Amino acid sequence: MATNRMPDAAFVADESFVPTSHKGLTYPFGGKEPDEGGAMQVAPGVRWVRLNVPGPLKHVNCWLLDDRDDRGDGVALVDAGMNQTETRAAWKSVFSGPLAGVRVTRVIGTHFHPDHIGLAGWMCDHHQAPLWMTRGEWLTAQMLVADARPETPQEISNFRRACGWSDEQIELAAARGWSNFGRIVRPMPLSYRRLVDGETIAIGGTAWRIVVGSGHSPEHACLLDGANGIFIAGDQVLPRISPNVSLGITEPDSDPLGEWFASIAKLKREVPADVLTLPGHGDPFLNLHIRLDAMDREHRGRLDELEAFLDEPRRVVDCFGRLFRRAIGQEVLGMATGEAMAHLKRLEVEGRAVRETHGDGTWRWRAI
């Protein structure tokens, strides 16, 4: 697929799309998106469904790929949206409207986050379809669904205090309870088909290669149709915002930002620059490598700024102003803390900063 031709002509019949550009990326559909309860074709055999989700992201993208199994024709569903009444109603509209009578042959989960696999189990049950995920994502989701403790574990409160949260912030977070994941993710099948990095799977008459990334989640599955130049990126690559890369208490010695940098380099090696990229949020776009370079450059720049800021010992919460371009309120405090921790850990790994525990129990980092 060449980027110097009219992109809309390469994907679907002319519907008077007017491509737009922003920061080196081309958006071939010019801001057009699926109607509510509808499905929009973005390439032969590939349809786009957009579902509302709460919070700043506002929506999640799901993809329907023409497929066939031993029961006949249908569609493979890539990501299913969050378990909420509005989302279930939207899917019912899709399958009673543009996809009336169409069966889901399999459900593919790119990663374990609730806005992507919250309704995977519901879809599998309704269509008697198998679930396909990487092992790391499936196990993480099952662990979180099974952890039904109503009260916030003390380890979490201790972790938040060490990061510099105030007593009030800790109490407000604890009041929300702990087992929220299971409320927005329907129980998934006990059996699944494992997706493995580098394998090729047949969906309909198309060969899709699995490309696994990390950093945003443990083993995020992307799908590449090299013959037709289509790349389903999930949240591994987003067009206008960077995916959240967080370090939390579950694996406190990990280096998620380092994994994410390595994944960017891997995608540049394994995925052509001129694919049509279908992200988990935002609009389909062209010029993938430009976006990969921008994300890499942005976070390395933040690391440099953060290192300079650590000219004296700083807590995690002190670093928000150097990492984020917005005020951090209670609703995003956990996410901001995880992302700041990931950057501080990366500075440690690179030998540019060291963590110290002070007498009040808080952690502080200083540049070396």
N, C-alpha and C positions, 0 to 999 in steps of 0.2 A: 504494500500500500504506500503510495507516494504522497508526501505532504504538499506537493506543489500542484495537485489537481483539486477540483472542488470536492471536499470531503464528503458532502452529502450524497453525491453521485456514486461514491464507492460503497455506500452502506445500504441505502434504501431508495425506493423510487422517489423522484423529485417531489417534495412537498413544500417547496419554496422556503427551505431552511436558509437562513443567512448566517454564515459562520461569523463568530466574534473572536477577538483575541484579548489576552490579558497576560502581561508579564511573560511573553514568549510562548504561551500556550494558545492553541486554537480550539475553540469549542464549536464543533461542526454543526450542532443543532441550534445554535444561536439563542440559547436560553429556553428553547421549547422543552417541556417536560411532560411526562404522562399525566393525563387527567386523573382526578381522584376516582379510584375504582376502575381505572383503565390500564392498558398495557401498550407501550409504544415500541415499535420496531426500530432497532438501532443498527441492525445488520441482518442479512439473511439468516433466519433461524434463531435470532437473538432478540428478546423483548425485555423491556424495562418497566418495572413497577416501582413506584415511589410511595413509601409509607411514612406517616407522621410518627414522630417520637417526641417525648417531652424533653425539655432542656435546650441548650443553645444550638445543638446540631439540627434540630427541628425535623429532620427526615432521615430515612435510611433507604438505600437503593437495593432492590432485589432483581435478579436476572432469571429469565425463563429461556431455556435452551431446548430447541426441538430435539426429541429423543425417541427411542424405541426400545422396548424390552420384550420379553416373551409373552406379554399380554397385549402387545400392540403399540400404537403410536401414543405419544404423550409429550410431556415436557419435564426436563430436569430443572429443579428449583435451586438456585444459588442464593442462600440466606433467606430468612423467613420473617424478619421483623420481631418486635417486642410483644410479649404476652400482655395485651391490653384489649379491652372491649372494642375500641376504635379500630385497631389493627385487624382483629378477626372479622369485623364488619367489612373492612376494605377488601380483604381476601374473598369474602363471600360475594362481593360485587364483581370482582375480577372473574371468578369462576362461574358466575351466573350471567356475565355479560360477554366481554370479548373472548373469554376462554371457556364458554359454556360447553359442557360435555368433555372437556379436556382433562386428562388424568395426569397426576404427578408421578413420574417413574422413580425418582430418587430425590432426596433432599441433601444438598451439599452445603455444609457449614464452613465458611472461611475461617472463623475463629469463635471463641467461646463467649464473646460479649453479648449481653442480653438483647441489644437492639438487632443483632444478627441471627441468633439462634433461639430467641425466646419462644417462637412458635414452631420450631423445627419438630418437636415431638407431636404437636397438634396436627401438623401437616402429615407426618408419617402415619399417625393413627388413621386419619381421615382417608388417605389414599392408599393405605397398606403399602407404603413405600419405605425402602431402606434409607438409613442415615449414613452419609459419607463425611468423615472428618479426619484430620490428623490425630494421632494418638495423644499428643500433648494437649490439644484443644479439647478433645472429648473427655479426657480424664479430669482436666481442670474444671470443666463445666459440671461433671458429675460430682466432684468433690464439693463444689460450692452449693449445688442443689441439696446435697445430703447434709450439709452443715446447718442444722435447723435450730441452733442455740438462739433463744430469744434475746439474751442480754449480750452486750458487747464484751468480748473477752478482755480480761485485765491486761493481757499483753498488748492489745491494740491501744488502750488508754496510755500505757507506759510509753509505747512508741510515739504516740502523738505528743506526749509531754516532752520527750527527749528532743523532738523536732522543734519545740518552742511554742506549742499551742498553749493558750491560757486555760485556766480551770473552766471558765465559762464555755469556751469553744469545745472542750472535751465533753462537758456535760450535755451540751446541745447535740453533739454527734451521737453520744451514747443514748440519748432519749429517742433517737430514731430506730433503735433496735439493731439487731445484727443480721438476722437471716432474711434480708431483703431480696437476695438474689433469687431464691426459690419462688418468690411471689411474682417475678416478672419473667420467669423461664418455666415453661411447661415441662413436666418430666419427659425425658428423652428415652428412646428405646434402650433396652439393656444390651442389645447387640448393635454393632456398627461395622461399616466397611472402612478400613484404615486407608487414608491417603498418604502416600509416601513421596518425599521430595524426588523429583526427576522422573517419576513414572508417567506414562502416557495412558490416558483413559479414553475410551470411545464414548462419545455422547452423540446419539444419532449417527450420522455419517461423518462426524468430525472428530479428529484426534486432538485432545487437549492435554498439554503437559502440565504437571503440577510443579509449581515453583514455590518453595516454602521460605518465608521470611520470619524474622523475629524482632523483638524489641517492643513492639506495641502489644504483642501477645506471644505465648511460648512457641507455637509452631503454626503460624498463619499461612493458610493455603491460598495461593493465587493460581489462576488458570490461564494458560497461554494457548491460543489457537494460532500457531505460527503460520499455517498455510493462508489464513485469511486476515492475519494481522489484528487479532482481537485479544486483549489482555484484561481479564477480570481481576482487579487489584484489591478488592475489599478495602480494608483500612490501612494496608501497608503503604499505599501511596494515595494521597488526597490532593486535589488540584489547588486549593486556596488556603488550606490550613495544614499544619503539621499534625500527624497522629500523636496522641498522648503516649509518651514513653515514660513509664513510672517504675520506681523501685519501692516495694513495700515490705511488710513484715514477713510475708510468706517465704521469700528467698532473699534475705537481707544482704547477703554477700555477692549477689549477682551483679552483672554489669549490663543492664538492658540497653543503655545508650550505645555502648560498644557493639552490642549485637545488632542494633539498628543501623549503625554506620556500616557494619559488615554486610548487612542485607541490602543496603543501597548499592554498594559496590557489586554485589552478586547480581542484582537486577540489571545493572548496566551491562554486565557481561552476558547475561543469559536472555534478556528480553530486548528485541530490536527497538530502536528509538522511534520508529514511525508507526507503531501499533496504535489502534484506537483503545485508549485506556478507559475501562469502566470501573469507577471508584465506588466505595461503599457510601460515600456522602459527596455531594456536589455533582457537577455535570460531567458527562463523558468528554474526554479531551485528547488532543494529539500533542506530540513532542514530549514524550515521557522522560527522556534523559535530561531535558532542560529542567523539568520539575525535580527529578532526583538530585541534580546538582544544586538546585536552589535550597532544598531541604537540608542537604549535607552542609552547605555553606552557612545557612542560618544557624544551625545548632553549634557548629564549630565556632562561629562568631560569639554565640552566647557563652560558650565555655571560656573564651578569652576574656570577655567582660566580667564573668564571674570570678575568674582567677585574680584579676586586678582588684575586684571588690574585696577579696579575702586578704587584703593587706593587714587586717586585724581580724581576730576570731569572730565568726558570724554563725548564728543559728540558721537552721533551714528556713524559718519564716522570714528572717532578715533578707534572704536572697530573692524574694518574690519580685521586688522592684527591678532587679537586674535581668530577670528571666521573662517576665510577662508584661504586656502592654495594656493591662487592665487591672482594676482593683480586684482583689481576691476576697470575696465574701464567703460566708459560711457554706453556701451551696456548692462551691468549687474548691473549698479548702483542702479536702482530701486529695483531689486530683492534682492540685498545685503542689502539695507537699510531696507526692510521689514523683512528680516530674523534677522538682528541685533536688530531691534525693538522687535521682538518676544522674543528673549533671554533676553533683558533688562527688558521687561515686566514681564517675568517669575521670574527674580530675585526680582522684586518689590513684586510680589504676594507671594513669599516665604519669604519675609521680609529680604532680603539680600542686597537690594539696594534701593535708593530713587532718584527720578527725581527732578531736580531743573531747573527753567527757569532763564537764565542770562539776563543781561541788553541788550545784542545784539539780544535777541529774540531766541537764540538757547537753546535747552535742553541739560542738562548735568546730568549724573548719577554718583553717588558715593556710595561706599559700606558702609553699616551700621556697 
